[in-house]
Amino acid sequence: MIPGGGQPNMQQLLQQAQKMQQDLAKAQEELARTEVDGQAGGGLVKATVTGSGELRGLRIDPKAVDPEDTETLADLIVAAVQAANENAQSLQQQKLGPLAQGLGGSGIPGLPF
């Protein structure tokens, strides 16, 4: 009879899971520091968010400001923020996708994925 019944080494699995968690934490920290932009109205409104989705900046070209039409400006702001968040989500997929798949496939209970 094979010792351990051919089961994977639990210590090795735990070490792999810990490394993946450390890599995930590092990637999340990097995302929180990385800024991405989104724009609307041909660049009249630009939004900057972190890779984790936190709004950090909003730039509005004076040409976009019409006191008689604040609805259009509001729409441009929403569109720019949405574009920035879409870019942040793409960045998250690039950074976290492979790590999340590795953790999800581990089969170890208690891991976040």
N, C-alpha and C positions, 0 to 999 in steps of 0.2 A: 504494500500500500504506500502511495506517495504521501510524504508528510505534508500537511496542510490541504490535502485533497485537491491539489492543483489550483487552489484559490490564489488570486493575486495577493502579493504581500501588502497587508493593510498599512504597515508603516510607510511603504513606498507610495501607496495611494494617498495617504494623509499628507505626505510631503509634497506630492504633486498638487493636491488641492490647496495647500497653503501657498505654494508658489503662484498658482493661478489667482488666488485671492489677492496676493501682493501685487501681481501684475495688473489686476483689475483696479485696485486702489490707486496705483500709479497712473494708469490711463485716465481714471476719473479726475485725479488732481490735474493732470495735463489738460483735460477738457475744460476744467474750471478756469484755467489760465489763458486758454486759447480764445481769441476773438474772431468772429466771422461776421460778415456784413450781408445785408439784403437791401434792395433798393426798389423804388417804385417811381412811376412818372418819369422814366428816362433819367433817373438819378436826381430828381428834384427832392426826394425824401430818401434818406439812408438811415438804416437802423443797424446798430452793432450789438450783438449778443455774444455771450460766452458759449463755448462748445456744450455747456450743460444747460443752455437756454436762458440765462439771466440777461435781461436787457441792460446794456451798459452805456449806450449812447444813441442819440437821435439827432440827425442833422437835417434841417429844413432850409432849402434854398429860398431866399426871399421871393423869387418868382412864383413859388407855390402858394404864397399867402395872398388870398383875396378875401377881405373882410365880408364881402357879399356872398361868398361861397365857401363857408367853413366845412360843409359836408364833403366836398371833394378833397380838401386837405386831410380831413379825418380818414377818408377812404385810403388816401395815399399812405398815411402813417400806418394804418392797419396792414396794408399790403406789404409795406417795407418790413414791418416786424414779422409778419408771416414768412416772408422770403428769407429773412435772417434765421428764423427758427427752423425752416426747412434745411438750410445750409448747416445749421448746428446738428440736426438729426442725421444728416448725411455723414458729418464728421464723427458723430457718436457711433454710427454703424461701422465706419472704418476702424475706429479705435477699439470699440468694445465688442463688436460682432464676433471676431475669432475667440476672444476671451470668454464671452458669454456662452458660446457653443461648447467650448472646452469644459466649462463648469457644468453646463446643463447635461452633458453626456457622462458626467462622472458617476452619477448614480449614488452619490454620497448625500444622505439626508442632512438637512440643516444648512445647505449652501443656498445662497440667494437666487440661483438660477436653475 
